[in-house]
């Protein structure tokens, strides 16, 4: 427990009090060097209260708070309680960098194939064996380094976005299925590449389809992956019509499963 300080709205004084609840966020913020104490504030920690000049009070109240949100940072004077909490919270962990705990919980509980979930998780961890990644890992072993070229379209750099979305054959599968099953008709490269983010809200399924956004993404991802490795290992030509047919069948299966679960739930409530 340690003294914490605040500016009284009634007296205009910098006052201190003992508050256990504020001690931990204060320590975390100080450890991350989000703010430093002015000499006047250091003095305030040793006394009950000190008068503040108008200039110092304005300087303190005009401190911008880095909350990590878009837009200009709020000022201390006008920040609400949520913005204060965001300013004082701990830096995100490795797991939280890709999504919040509720988003991860939704991801793990989603009704999608385990294989699709594994591919999705590896994508978020950037552990997909693209040409660029294989070249970086094994390129310095003395032997002929793996090529960075895409083995399907011969693009010079098969990085993660190209591997999953931007190879022309794969892009056509994504865009066709998304146009058929969502309300969005046109997709840019940047929008496609953002679909794997757990906070992505671009996909809005059409009302006639009893399916979730995460199920649509998982279905396309699964068959993009399967057809890619069938081409690599079994020399089966990457066929866009085959990918479209497989993804549609899988989406229809998920729709039927969702309808079955809905009917069971309604029957249990009767």
Order of alpha helices (4+ residues) and beta strands (2+ residues): beta-beta-alpha-alpha-beta-alpha-alpha-alpha-alpha-alpha-alpha-alpha-alpha-alpha
